[in-house]
Amino acid sequence: MYASGDPIYVIDPILRKVVDRDLQAKGYQLVPRGGDFTVDYIYAPGMLMGAPSDDVSNISPRAGVRPNTGISQAERDNAIALSGVRETRNVALQFNDGDSGLEVWRAVMTAIVSDANKVDRDSARNSLKSGVSKSFRELPNAGG
């Protein structure tokens, strides 16, 4: 049996279970057809340009000593590391009206990828649980 290494095949079943569980906890019921709303998601890997800290305007990617600064080497190294391009994996949850199909609510979860070449199911599950839980804080309970 061939298993794809594409992250969407790891994320999809986990995301569906997490969303179903959290919606049920808010009093919503899953119906096969004709519900009040539908839930779609968009998975979008991307890049995020970091920005250097305002406190370290004199940083340089070259290693070296910078005399006459009040910045520790650790702060300087962190500012350099966080100012570069970082890979993200974004998931947007979109709730659409069941009749019109128009979007009525949306939440976007952004996660920084630690290793783009290896998708860890446990890490993905924990990230999705946390992201959905935080996103659904704003979602009203069923009937409310």
C-alpha positions as a printed NumPy array, in Angstrom:
array([[  0.   ,   0.   ,   0.   ],
       [  1.312,   3.45 ,  -0.93 ],
       [  0.958,   6.24 ,   1.633],
       [  1.354,   9.808,   0.437],
       [  3.771,  12.05 ,   2.268],
       [  1.567,  15.08 ,   1.577],
       [  0.613,  16.714,   4.906],
       [ -3.019,  17.172,   3.86 ],
       [ -3.571,  13.397,   4.094],
       [ -2.379,  13.483,   7.697],
       [ -4.206,  16.684,   8.649],
       [ -7.598,  15.98 ,   6.998],
       [ -8.917,  13.119,   9.174],
       [ -7.543,  14.701,  12.354],
       [ -9.088,  18.091,  11.573],
       [-12.475,  16.558,  10.77 ],
       [-12.549,  14.659,  14.092],
       [-11.431,  17.675,  16.121],
       [-13.957,  20.026,  14.481],
       [-16.804,  17.488,  14.857],
       [-15.939,  16.903,  18.531],
       [-15.675,  20.608,  19.391],
       [-18.899,  21.495,  17.559],
       [-20.716,  18.682,  19.366],
       [-19.397,  20.059,  22.681],
       [-21.018,  23.403,  21.772],
       [-24.357,  21.659,  21.158],
       [-24.27 ,  21.362,  17.37 ],
       [-25.398,  18.171,  15.616],
       [-23.814,  16.675,  12.525],
       [-26.393,  15.986,   9.813],
       [-25.525,  14.357,   6.476],
       [-27.508,  16.824,   4.317],
       [-29.688,  19.906,   4.674],
       [-28.085,  21.375,   7.78 ],
       [-28.229,  25.005,   8.838],
       [-24.597,  25.445,   7.833],
       [-21.661,  23.655,   6.261],
       [-18.063,  23.688,   7.384],
       [-15.257,  23.852,   4.852],
       [-11.57 ,  24.234,   5.385],
       [ -8.693,  25.503,   3.331],
       [ -5.202,  24.175,   3.969],
       [ -2.549,  26.578,   2.738],
       [  1.149,  26.04 ,   3.242],
       [  2.971,  29.316,   2.832],
       [  5.789,  31.598,   3.828],
       [  5.821,  34.338,   6.431],
       [  8.384,  37.089,   6.354],
       [  9.73 ,  37.758,   9.817],
       [ 10.572,  41.248,  10.995],
       [ 13.6  ,  42.223,  13.044],
       [ 12.984,  43.587,  16.51 ],
       [ 12.972,  47.379,  16.916],
       [ 15.47 ,  46.977,  19.753],
       [ 18.172,  45.592,  17.5  ],
       [ 18.324,  47.828,  14.478],
       [ 22.061,  47.269,  14.061],
       [ 21.966,  43.487,  13.574],
       [ 23.872,  41.793,  10.841],
       [ 23.678,  38.169,   9.716],
       [ 27.473,  38.069,   9.969],
       [ 28.821,  36.766,  13.226],
       [ 30.897,  39.194,  15.233],
       [ 31.106,  41.487,  18.188],
       [ 29.173,  44.742,  18.189],
       [ 30.809,  47.087,  20.712],
       [ 28.895,  49.803,  22.534],
       [ 25.489,  48.131,  22.412],
       [ 23.278,  47.213,  25.325],
       [ 22.088,  44.064,  23.586],
       [ 23.115,  40.62 ,  24.786],
       [ 24.412,  38.063,  22.297],
       [ 21.318,  35.913,  22.894],
       [ 18.975,  38.82 ,  22.036],
       [ 21.025,  39.53 ,  18.921],
       [ 20.985,  35.882,  17.801],
       [ 17.219,  35.625,  18.397],
       [ 16.572,  38.791,  16.427],
       [ 18.535,  37.4  ,  13.481],
       [ 16.809,  33.984,  13.655],
       [ 13.308,  35.457,  13.849],
       [ 13.755,  38.013,  11.089],
       [ 14.076,  35.543,   8.215],
       [ 11.488,  33.773,   6.098],
       [  9.56 ,  31.092,   7.989],
       [  7.365,  28.36 ,   6.548],
       [  3.786,  28.194,   7.81 ],
       [  0.885,  25.817,   7.549],
       [ -2.363,  27.744,   7.672],
       [ -5.809,  26.239,   8.066],
       [ -8.902,  28.368,   7.534],
       [-12.224,  27.023,   8.821],
       [-15.164,  28.533,   6.988],
       [-18.793,  28.232,   8.062],
       [-21.291,  28.726,   5.247],
       [-25.045,  29.281,   5.394],
       [-26.786,  25.987,   4.546],
       [-29.246,  27.592,   2.127],
       [-27.248,  30.302,   0.353],
       [-23.757,  28.828,   0.701],
       [-22.439,  32.266,   1.717],
       [-19.752,  32.519,   4.375],
       [-21.085,  33.476,   7.805],
       [-18.038,  32.851,  10.036],
       [-14.356,  32.138,   9.545],
       [-11.333,  31.318,  11.679],
       [ -7.733,  31.087,  10.509],
       [ -5.117,  29.051,  12.356],
       [ -1.451,  29.663,  11.611],
       [  1.339,  27.386,  12.729],
       [  5.041,  27.696,  12.114],
       [  6.432,  24.493,  10.64 ],
       [  9.305,  22.987,  12.572],
       [ 10.151,  20.293,  10.011],
       [  8.475,  20.571,   6.614],
       [  9.888,  17.229,   5.482],
       [  8.307,  15.164,   8.241],
       [  4.681,  15.336,   9.322],
       [  4.284,  14.129,  12.873],
       [  0.696,  12.975,  13.533],
       [  0.838,  13.627,  17.276],
       [  2.225,  17.124,  16.785],
       [ -0.374,  17.853,  14.079],
       [ -3.165,  16.541,  16.336],
       [ -2.04 ,  18.709,  19.266],
       [ -1.689,  21.806,  17.067],
       [ -5.113,  21.289,  15.496],
       [ -6.805,  20.638,  18.86 ],
       [ -5.294,  23.814,  20.262],
       [ -6.066,  25.897,  17.167],
       [ -9.671,  24.738,  16.848],
       [-10.278,  25.182,  20.575],
       [ -8.968,  28.771,  20.478],
       [-10.899,  29.531,  17.291],
       [-14.181,  28.181,  18.643],
       [-14.041,  30.361,  21.765],
       [-15.713,  33.084,  19.684],
       [-18.25 ,  30.705,  18.117],
       [-21.635,  30.872,  19.881],
       [-23.173,  27.751,  21.365],
       [-25.958,  26.071,  19.406],
       [-29.296,  27.757,  19.978],
       [-27.61 ,  30.781,  21.546]])
